[in-house]
Amino acid sequence: MKKNITLLFVFLSLLFANAHLYAQKEQQVDFSKALKIGDTFIPPPAVKLMRGTDKSFDWKALEDKVVLIDFFDTFCGTCIQIMPKLQQLEKKHADKFKVITVTWQDKATIEKLFATNEYLKENKVNLPVVYDDTYFKSIFPHKAAPHEILIYKGKVHAITNSNGITEENILNLHAGLPISVRVKDDYATGDVLTQMTGQQKTIKAGTIFSGYQEGVEFESWRFKRDSITGLYKSSCYNTGIMQTLRVLIHKARLKESYMPRIERVHWKVKDSTKYYNFRNEEGWWKENTICYERYDIKERPDSLQALVIMQDFLSFYGVKIYQEKRKIKCLVLKPCPVVPYTADPDAKKITYVGTNVLTGFLDLSEKFPPAVDLVNDRKIEIEIRDYNDLEGMNVQLAAYGIKGVIEDAEINVLVVEEVDY
């Protein structure tokens, strides 16, 4: 069946909208029951349990293992994606680690998920599932899944996101060693000034830079009128500097015509690792992310406010970001003679409307270097089936008079520069 890429976008939009609506419909949380890191975990008197090999849980026996309470939703792609990893970690360290997945959804919904999801079936995921849950959600309230809780020796040791569930952290915790994970608090106020002073705000105007703030949830840029001070507030929390600057250059309408690939960034800095988490290390965030708040009496359009904030980064942090042309290795889509291609009629396919759309998705896939479109046909419909390499893609593209060539090309890049470099 033909899959038009536009319909795919619509489907994803509806999917995320439904997830958002679910979060909005949540009942008011009774925080008097909520557990914090260091609190004693009180097991539920009973659970509704399916899948896995457990008929019930011996919570006393589990005190000798690191127990992960993994909250998931069937509509959460990340939740599904991490299940095989969690199962592999449990299998590898069966004497030290136990995974318990938890959901508010009913048994029929979960049965349907495991019966129809090819990814879960392919990876033979068979973790225990606590369904129709209200107890765990009441003591570990959250707005969004995945939401991960690490318990050991009857104590809560971490309330975090999926990136914090690593083999190193599990083994360190079991050995009684400290672990470093970000705190996930979906109900945090996300206010640097209040976090730092603990007092009601009396600020008249000004800018605050700080490092990572424990308990403040990640948030990209937000421009709004602050209800307490009445000032115009610009803020971002626990974000990497590179990510922060990229959003600013977009809001300033200096919009780049390319995807946010790290290969498209040119560094003129002493140490690029403090700007971008190249190795996807969990501990990087606490060392290198920043929080920023700016309070203005005068309200400006977002595009102008972004330029003002970029000047703050230059004045106080000594870094600026801008665009220029550079020659780098790219996947260049070029015209070529048409070569007929006979496709397998039963193979799954995606239809890209326009070479610009195809180029964008090739960039997102990161199978090849950054993509450049020299064909520039926005009306052509290109059907592409699964392929393993550039040759496999080109055989199909040739049917439309297109080929991809990896070569140097001059394209727009972002430059991150320290002024004292």
N, C-alpha and C positions, 0 to 999 in steps of 0.2 A: 504494500500500500504506500502510496506517495506521501512523503512527509515534507510539507512545505516549511521552510525555516521560520516563516512568519508565524505559523500556527504554533511552532515550538515555543517561540517567545511568549505568545498569548497563554499557552498552557503553564509555563513557568511563572508568569505574572499572577495567574489565578491561584497557583499553588502557594506562592508566598503570601498572597492576599489572604487566603484561607487561614494560613498559619498565624498571620497578624490578627485576624478576627478572633481566633481562638484565644490568643493572649489577652485581647481586649475584654473578652467575656469572663475572664477569671473572676472568682469571687474575691472579696476583700480578704486579705491575708491576716491571720491571727499570729502576729510575730512573737507573742508570748510563748508559743510552742516551738519556735524555730531554734535549732541548735547551731552553735558557732564552733569554730575550730578550737579544740581543747575540751569541749563539752563531752560528757558521758553519753554514749549511745544507748538508748533503751529500745530493745527489739520489739517488734509488733507482736501482739498475742497470737495472731494468725495472719496468713496471707493467702491470696488466690494464686496458685502456682500452676504453670504449664511449661511444657518442653523441658529440655535438659534431662538429667538423670536423677534429680532430687525429688523425693516425695514431700519433703519438708526440710526446714533448716534447723540444725542444732547450733544455735547461736553461741552457746558456751564453747563448743568445740572450735567454732570459727574464730574465736579470739586469738588463736595461735596463727592465724593467717591474716594477710592484708586483704580486706574485703572492699571491693569496689561496688558501690551502688550507682548503676549507670541508667539515668533517666533518658528515655527515648520516646519519639513519636513516629508513627508510620510515615508521615509526610515530611520528615526531617532527613534529607539526603546524607548529611554528615553522620547522623546517628546510625544509619544503615551501613555506611562505608566503613566505620570503625569496628563493627562487630567481629569480622574475621580476625582483625589484629588483636582484639581483646581475648578472643577464644584461643589464639595461638599463644599469647602470653600466659594464659591460665594453664594451658596444656604443658608448656615448657616449665612452669614453676608451680605445678599442682600442689606441692607440699607447702607453698608459701602464699599463694594468691588464689582468690575466689571472686568470680564475677557474678553479680546478680543484676539483671536488667529489670527495669521498672517502668510501667506505663499506666496512665490513667485510662487508656482505651480498653474496650471490652474484648472478651475471648474470641468472638467471631471475627473481629477486625484483625486481630493478631494472627489467627489461623489463616486468614486470607492472605496476609502479607507473606508468610513463610511458604504458602502454597504457590504463590504467583511470582514472587521476586526471584528472577534468574540469578542475580548476583549472590543472594543468600543461599540459594540451592547449590550453585556452583562451588561455593566455599564451605558447604556443609555446616552452616552455622546452627548450633543446637545448644545455645545458652539458656539457662533457666530464666523464665519471664514471670514476673509478678504483675498481674493485670488487674484492672479495676481498682487501682491503688488510690487511696486517700491518705493513708497513714504516713508513708514516706514523704509525700508531697507536703504534708502539714509540718513535718519537722525539718524538711529541707526545701523551703519555698523557692520557686524560681519562675521566671517568665518564659524562658526559651531552653530547648534541648539542643544538643546534649548538655547534660548537667551532671558532673561527676563528683562523687563523695568517696573519700578513702578513709576507712575505719580500721584501726588496729588496736588490739588489747582493750577493746571496749571504749576507745576514745576516737573522736572525730579529728583527723589529722589534715584533711584538705577538702576544700569545697572549690572546685576548679572547672576548667573546660577540658575538652578531650586531649589537647596538646600536653597536658600535665600528666597523662597516664602513660608513663614510659617505663621500660624495664629497669632503668637505673633508679627511678624514684621508688618503684615497688621494692627492689632489693635493698635500697638504703633504708627505707622505712622499716622493713622486716628486721634489718640488722640494728635498728635503734639509732640510725644516723639521721641527721637533718635532711629535709628535702626542700627544694626551691620550686614552688609553683605559684602561678598567679591566682589570686582569690577571685572567684566569680560571684559577684553580688548583683543580681538583676534589679534589686530595689535600692541600690545606693543612690544618694542624692547627686553624686557626680559634680561636686562643687569644691574646687581647690581651696578657695579662700576659707570656707567653713571648715574643711579638713585641716587646714594649717593653723587656724586660730581658735576653732571651737566656739566662736562667738558670732552673734548676729552681725551681719554686715553693716558697716557704717561708711564704706568706701564711697568717695565722691566721683572718682574716675581714676583710671590707671591700668597697668598691664602686669600680669603675674606669669612668670615662667617657673615651673618646678619639674622635678623628675617624676618617676613612677610613683603613683599614690595607691597604697594598699587599700583594697575595698572599694575603689572607684572603678566602675565598669568602663571598658573601652567605649569611646564615642568619637566619631569623626566630627568634622566641623559643624557647628550649629550657630546661627545668628538669630537672636531673638531679644525681645524686650524682657528684662529681668523683673519678675513680679515683686521682689522684695525691695530692691533699690530704685526701681523705675528707670534704670540706665539700660542702654543698648549693650547687650552682652554677646561677645564672640568667644567661643570656647571649643577646645578639643581635649580629650583625656586619654592618657596612656597609649599614645600613638607613636609610631616611628617617625623620625624627622622626614625621611624620604616620602612616606605616605602623606604626611601633613602638607609638605610643600607641593606635591602633585595635585592635591585637591584644591589648594589655593590658586595654582596657576590655571586650573579649570574654572574656578569661580570668577577669577579675574578676566575671564573670556579670552585668555591667551591660550585658547583650546588647541591642543596638539591634534594633528590628524593621524594619530597612530595609537596602537594599543600599548598598555603600560608594561611592556617587557623590560626586564632589567638590562638586556643587551642594548636598549635604546638610551641608556643613561651613561653620560661621560662624567667621570669623577675628577674634580680638581680640588681634592681634599687630602689631608694627611692620613686619615684612617677611614675608609668607606664603611667599615664594619659597624661603626657606631650609628650610621644612617640607615642601614638596611640589614635585615636578618638573613644573610646569605645561606646559612646552614640550617635555618629553621630550628634554632635552639630555644628551648623554653626559657632558660635563664637569661637570655638576651634582653627580654622585655623589661625586667627590673633594672637592668644596668643602663639601658639606652633610650627607652621611651620617655616622652615628655608630656606634661600637662600645661595648658595655656588658657588664660582667661584675660579678656580685655573688656573694660567697662568704659563706655563713651556716653557723654551727655547727648551728643548729636548722632542721630541715626543716618546711616548712609546706605545707598544701594549695595547689594552684596558684592558686585563686581569692584566697586570702589573700596569697600571695606577690606576685601581680599588684598588689594594693593597696599593698603595701610598696614595690614598684618605682615605682609612680606617684608615691609620696611622694618617692622619690629624684629623679625628674624635676622635681618642684616645688622641692625643697630645693636641688639642685645646678644645675639647668638653668633654673629659673624659669618652667616651663611646666606647665599642667595641661589636662586634657581632661574634659569632662562633657557630659551630654545636657540638652536643653531643647526646648520647643515653639516653633516659629517658623512664620510664614506665608511660603511661597515659591511660585513658579510650578511647577505640577505637571501631570501627565497623570492626570486623575481618571476612574476607571471607574465609571459610574453605570448604574442600571436605565433602560431605555427601552422603548417599545412594540416588539413583535416585528415585524420586516419580513423576509419570506422572501428567501432568497438562493440563486440557482442557481449552483453552483460547477462549474468545469471538472473533470470526473472524472479527467482525466489530469495535472492540476497536482499538484506535490508539496505535501504538507501535513504539519503537525505537530499532534498532539492534546495539548492542555493539560488536565490533570485538576484542575479547581479554578481559580477566578479569582485565588486567591492565587499559584498557580504561574505563570499568565499574567502577573500583575503583576511577579513576580520576573524573568521573562525579558525583559519590556519594559524594566525597569531595566537589566539587563545589556546589552541591545542598544544603549542610549544613543541611539536614534533620536529619542526624545522627552524632555521633562523627566522628573524623577523620578516614578514611578508610584504612585498611591494607589488602593486597592481599597475602594470603597463598596458593592460588590455582595455580597462575602463569601459566595460559594457554593463550598464546597470539594468538591462532588460533581459539578458540571456538567462535561461533556466538551466542549471547544471546539476545533473544527478550523479552523486558520488556514492559508491559502495565502500565497504571496509577495505583498507589497504594496509600493508605493513611498512612500505618505504616509499621514497620519492618515485621510483620507477613504477610501482603499483598505482600511484596516483596519476602519474603522467599518461599511462596507458588509457585511463578513463578520460582525462582532460583533453587528450588529442582528438577525441570525437567531436569536440567543440572548437577545435583550432586553437588550443591553449597548451602551453607547457610551462612547467616550473623549473627554473635554473638557479642553482646556488652560486652567487657571484657577488662581488663588491658593488654596492650601489650607494649613491648619495641620498640620504634621507634626513628628515627632522629627528633630532635627538634632544633630550633634556640634559642640561649641564648643571651639576651641583658644584658650587665653588665656595671655598672659604676665602674670605677677603684678605687674610694674612698669609695665604699659601704662597 
